[in-house]
Amino acid sequence: MKLDYLVFAWAATVLVEKANPRAQRSHSDASFTNLSDVDLTSMKDSVDLGDGADGLREYEQKRAAGRRDGREASELRALKVEQDFLEQCDGSSRLACGGTVVMAAVYGPIECPLKAQLSDRAIVRVDVKGASSTVSRSSKWLEKYFRESFEPVIATGMFPRSAIVIALQVMQDDGSVLATGINAGMMALVDAVVPLRSIVCASSVAMNSNHTLVLDPTQAEQGEAVVHATFAFESGGGLVSCKTWGFFEDERSFSNAASIAEQAAGKVQAFLQIASNRKVNESHSI
C-alpha cells in the first residue's frame, strides 16, 4: 500500500514513542502560542476570498467590522492538544479550540461480533456523547457524519473481520464542534498507530447577516449566521465531507467558504503534526 509521505513520517514518530517505555503515559500539551515554528500569520494573507484585487478589497471592508471576541474574520481560535492520557484504550487525545473541547479515544483494531464482521475489511464505528445541543438533538446522524469523515482514510482492508472504534466525548461546545471532533478523532487515530492512507483535518465557516464569511465560528456566531458549514479535507487535497446548516446564496459563496476552510484545515494539520512531534521529543528528553 502506498502511503502519503506526510502520513508515514507522522505515524513513524508515534511508533518510535510507543516503542520507548519511558515515553508511555507522557503528556503532550501544545498550543499555537507556545509553538514558535507554527506559521501564525493571518489567514487573510493566504486565502483567496474573491476574484482578484476587487474581491480582496471587498473582503477587507467587511472584515473591518470585527467580531465579538476580537478576532479577524479569517482567524482561528487558540488550539491546545493533549495525547496519550487514557490508559484503557489504544490511543487518545483531547483537543481544545477556544471554548470547544472534545476528547477522543480509539480502540482497535479489535475483535468484531460475528454478525457485524466484514470479510474484506474492518468496520469503523463512532460513538458520540457529551454536553452539546448538537449531540443531544441526535447523535445518530452525527456518528454517521464522523464515520464518513474517518473511514475513507483508514486502511480498513488490512484488518478484515475486525472493528475500529472511535469514541468522541464533547466536554464543552462553543461552536465548530464538528471540526473539533474530526481533528480530535484524527489525533487519537495517529496516537493509536492505526494505519492511515492520509490525514483528515476540518474547519468550520459561517456567513453572518452582513454576508461576511467568518472562520471557526463560536456558538453565538453560528446561532446568528445565515449559513454555517464544516468541511473536512485530506492531507493530499480533496474534500472528504461537508455538513451545512442553511443555504449559501450562490456557488461563489460556497466556493469561497470551502477555500477558506481548506486553508485553515491545512494550518490545523500543521499544528497537530508539530504537537505530535514535540510530544515525542519531550518524551525522549526525560
C-alpha positions as CSV (number, residue, x, y, z in Angstrom):
1,M,0.0,0.0,0.0
2,K,1.4,3.4,-0.9
3,L,1.1,5.8,2.0
4,D,1.2,9.5,1.8
5,Y,4.8,10.6,2.9
6,L,3.5,13.0,5.4
7,V,1.2,10.4,7.0
8,F,4.1,7.9,7.1
9,A,6.5,10.3,8.7
10,W,4.0,11.5,11.2
11,A,2.9,8.0,12.1
12,A,6.5,6.9,12.4
13,T,7.2,9.3,15.2
14,V,4.3,7.8,17.1
15,L,5.7,4.3,16.5
16,V,9.0,5.4,18.0
17,E,7.2,6.8,21.0
18,K,5.3,3.6,21.6
19,A,8.5,1.6,21.4
20,N,10.1,3.6,24.2
21,P,8.8,2.5,27.6
22,R,9.8,5.8,29.2
23,A,7.6,7.6,26.7
24,Q,4.4,5.9,27.9
25,R,1.7,8.0,29.6
26,S,3.7,11.1,28.8
27,H,1.6,14.1,28.0
28,S,1.7,16.4,25.1
29,D,0.4,19.9,25.8
30,A,0.9,22.4,23.0
31,S,-0.8,25.5,21.7
32,F,-0.3,27.9,18.8
33,T,1.0,30.5,21.3
34,N,3.7,28.1,22.5
35,L,4.9,26.7,19.2
36,S,7.1,29.2,17.6
37,D,7.6,27.1,14.5
38,V,4.0,27.2,13.5
39,D,3.1,29.8,10.9
40,L,0.8,32.2,12.8
41,T,0.5,34.8,10.1
42,S,-3.1,36.0,9.5
43,M,-5.1,33.7,7.3
44,K,-6.0,36.8,5.2
45,D,-2.6,36.6,3.6
46,S,-3.2,33.1,2.2
47,V,-6.9,32.9,1.5
48,D,-8.4,34.0,-1.8
49,L,-11.8,35.4,-1.0
50,G,-12.8,36.9,-4.3
51,D,-11.9,37.3,-7.9
52,G,-8.7,39.3,-7.9
53,A,-8.0,42.6,-6.0
54,D,-11.6,43.7,-6.0
55,G,-12.7,40.6,-4.1
56,L,-9.9,41.1,-1.6
57,R,-10.7,44.7,-1.1
58,E,-14.4,43.8,-0.6
59,Y,-13.4,41.2,2.0
60,E,-11.1,43.7,3.9
61,Q,-14.0,46.2,4.1
62,K,-16.3,43.5,5.6
63,R,-13.5,42.3,7.9
64,A,-13.2,45.8,9.4
65,A,-16.5,45.3,11.3
66,G,-14.7,42.8,13.6
67,R,-16.0,40.1,15.9
68,R,-17.2,39.9,19.5
69,D,-14.1,38.1,20.6
70,G,-11.7,40.4,18.8
71,R,-10.7,38.0,16.1
72,E,-10.4,38.9,12.5
73,A,-12.9,37.2,10.1
74,S,-10.2,34.8,9.0
75,E,-8.6,34.0,12.4
76,L,-8.7,30.6,14.2
77,R,-9.2,30.4,17.9
78,A,-6.3,29.2,20.0
79,L,-5.7,25.4,19.8
80,K,-4.5,23.2,22.6
81,V,-4.0,19.4,22.3
82,E,-3.0,16.6,24.7
83,Q,-2.3,13.0,23.7
84,D,-2.0,9.5,25.3
85,F,-3.5,10.3,28.6
86,L,-6.1,7.5,28.8
87,E,-4.8,4.0,29.7
88,Q,-7.8,1.8,28.8
89,C,-7.6,2.5,25.0
90,D,-5.1,2.2,22.2
91,G,-4.9,6.0,21.5
92,S,-6.4,9.2,23.0
93,S,-6.4,12.9,22.5
94,R,-8.1,16.0,24.0
95,L,-8.4,19.0,21.7
96,A,-9.5,22.5,22.7
97,C,-10.4,25.0,20.1
98,G,-11.2,28.1,22.1
99,G,-14.1,27.2,24.3
100,T,-14.9,24.0,22.5
101,V,-13.3,20.9,23.9
102,V,-13.6,17.3,22.6
103,M,-11.9,14.2,24.0
104,A,-11.3,11.2,21.7
105,A,-10.4,7.6,22.4
106,V,-9.6,4.8,19.8
107,Y,-10.0,1.1,20.4
108,G,-8.6,-1.3,17.8
109,P,-8.3,-3.0,15.6
110,I,-10.3,-5.3,18.0
111,E,-12.4,-8.4,17.6
112,C,-15.7,-7.7,15.9
113,P,-19.0,-9.5,16.7
114,L,-19.7,-12.2,14.1
115,K,-22.9,-10.6,12.8
116,A,-21.2,-7.3,12.1
117,Q,-18.0,-8.7,10.6
118,L,-16.9,-7.9,7.0
119,S,-14.8,-10.5,5.3
120,D,-12.6,-8.0,3.4
121,R,-12.1,-5.1,5.8
122,A,-12.6,-3.7,9.3
123,I,-15.8,-1.9,10.3
124,V,-15.4,1.7,11.7
125,R,-17.8,2.6,14.5
126,V,-18.1,6.1,16.0
127,D,-19.8,6.7,19.4
128,V,-20.5,10.3,20.3
129,K,-21.6,11.6,23.7
130,G,-21.4,14.9,25.6
131,A,-22.8,18.2,26.8
132,S,-23.7,19.7,23.5
133,S,-27.0,20.8,21.9
134,T,-25.8,19.3,18.6
135,V,-25.2,15.9,20.3
136,S,-28.3,15.9,22.4
137,R,-30.6,16.5,19.4
138,S,-29.5,13.5,17.5
139,S,-26.3,11.5,17.9
140,K,-27.1,9.1,15.1
141,W,-26.6,11.5,12.2
142,L,-23.5,12.9,14.0
143,E,-22.0,9.5,14.4
144,K,-22.7,8.8,10.7
145,Y,-21.0,12.1,9.7
146,F,-17.9,11.4,11.7
147,R,-17.7,7.8,10.4
148,E,-17.9,9.0,6.8
149,S,-15.2,11.5,7.5
150,F,-12.8,9.0,9.1
151,E,-13.5,5.8,7.2
152,P,-12.1,6.8,3.7
153,V,-8.6,7.4,5.2
154,I,-8.3,4.4,7.4
155,A,-6.6,1.3,5.9
156,T,-9.5,-0.9,6.9
157,G,-8.5,-3.6,4.3
158,M,-5.6,-4.5,6.5
159,F,-7.9,-5.8,9.2
160,P,-10.7,-8.0,7.9
161,R,-13.3,-9.2,10.4
162,S,-12.2,-6.6,12.9
163,A,-13.5,-3.3,14.3
164,I,-12.0,0.1,14.9
165,V,-14.0,2.1,17.4
166,I,-13.6,5.9,17.8
167,A,-15.3,7.3,20.9
168,L,-15.8,11.1,21.0
169,Q,-16.8,13.0,24.1
170,V,-17.9,16.6,23.8
171,M,-16.7,18.3,27.0
172,Q,-17.6,21.8,26.0
173,D,-19.4,23.2,23.0
174,D,-18.7,26.8,22.0
175,G,-19.1,26.4,18.3
176,S,-17.3,24.5,15.5
177,V,-17.8,21.2,17.4
178,L,-17.9,19.0,14.3
179,A,-14.5,20.3,13.1
180,T,-13.0,19.9,16.6
181,G,-14.4,16.4,16.8
182,I,-12.8,15.4,13.5
183,N,-9.5,16.9,14.4
184,A,-9.5,15.3,17.9
185,G,-10.5,11.9,16.5
186,M,-7.7,12.0,13.9
187,M,-5.2,12.8,16.5
188,A,-6.3,9.8,18.6
189,L,-6.1,7.6,15.5
190,V,-2.5,8.7,15.0
191,D,-1.8,8.1,18.7
192,A,-3.2,4.6,18.3
193,V,-0.9,4.0,15.3
194,V,-3.9,2.9,13.1
195,P,-2.6,2.7,9.5
196,L,-3.9,5.7,7.5
197,R,-3.9,6.5,3.8
198,S,-3.9,10.2,4.6
199,I,-4.7,12.6,7.4
200,V,-8.1,14.4,7.6
201,C,-8.5,17.8,9.2
202,A,-11.5,20.0,9.3
203,S,-12.6,23.6,9.8
204,S,-15.9,25.5,10.0
205,V,-17.0,28.6,8.3
206,A,-20.1,30.8,8.8
207,M,-21.8,33.6,6.9
208,N,-23.3,36.3,9.1
209,S,-26.2,38.6,8.4
210,N,-23.8,41.0,6.7
211,H,-22.8,38.2,4.3
212,T,-19.3,38.2,5.8
213,L,-17.6,34.8,5.9
214,V,-16.0,34.1,9.3
215,L,-13.7,31.3,10.1
216,D,-14.1,29.0,13.2
217,P,-17.4,30.4,14.4
218,T,-18.4,30.4,18.1
219,Q,-21.7,29.0,19.1
220,A,-23.2,32.6,19.3
221,E,-21.9,33.3,15.7
222,Q,-23.4,30.0,14.5
223,G,-26.8,31.0,16.0
224,E,-26.8,34.3,14.2
225,A,-25.4,33.0,10.9
226,V,-27.4,32.8,7.7
227,V,-25.5,29.6,7.0
228,H,-22.6,27.7,8.5
229,A,-20.7,24.7,7.4
230,T,-18.0,22.2,8.3
231,F,-15.5,21.0,5.7
232,A,-13.1,18.1,6.1
233,F,-10.1,17.7,3.8
234,E,-7.4,15.1,3.2
235,S,-3.8,16.0,3.6
236,G,-3.1,15.3,-0.1
237,G,-6.0,17.5,-1.2
238,G,-9.7,16.8,-1.8
239,L,-12.9,17.3,0.1
240,V,-13.8,14.3,2.3
241,S,-17.0,15.5,3.9
242,C,-19.2,18.6,4.2
243,K,-22.1,19.4,6.5
244,T,-24.1,22.6,6.0
245,W,-26.8,24.3,8.1
246,G,-28.7,26.7,5.9
247,F,-28.0,27.7,2.3
248,F,-25.2,29.6,0.6
249,E,-26.6,32.4,-1.6
250,D,-24.7,31.3,-4.7
251,E,-21.9,29.0,-5.9
252,R,-19.3,31.6,-5.4
253,S,-20.1,32.0,-1.7
254,F,-19.9,28.2,-1.2
255,S,-16.6,28.1,-3.1
256,N,-15.1,30.9,-1.1
257,A,-16.2,29.2,2.2
258,A,-14.6,25.9,1.1
259,S,-11.4,27.7,0.1
260,I,-11.1,29.4,3.5
261,A,-11.9,26.2,5.3
262,E,-9.2,24.3,3.3
263,Q,-6.6,26.8,4.1
264,A,-7.5,26.7,7.8
265,A,-7.6,22.8,7.8
266,G,-4.0,22.9,6.5
267,K,-2.9,25.1,9.3
268,V,-4.6,22.9,11.9
269,Q,-2.9,19.8,10.4
270,A,0.5,21.6,10.6
271,F,-0.2,22.4,14.3
272,L,-1.3,18.8,15.1
273,Q,1.8,17.4,13.4
274,I,4.2,19.7,15.3
275,A,2.4,18.9,18.6
276,S,2.7,15.2,17.9
277,N,6.4,15.5,17.1
278,R,7.1,17.7,20.0
279,K,5.5,15.1,22.3
280,V,8.0,12.5,21.1
281,N,10.9,14.9,21.5
282,E,9.9,15.8,25.0
283,S,9.4,12.2,25.9
284,H,12.9,11.2,24.8
285,S,14.5,14.2,26.7
286,I,13.1,12.9,30.1
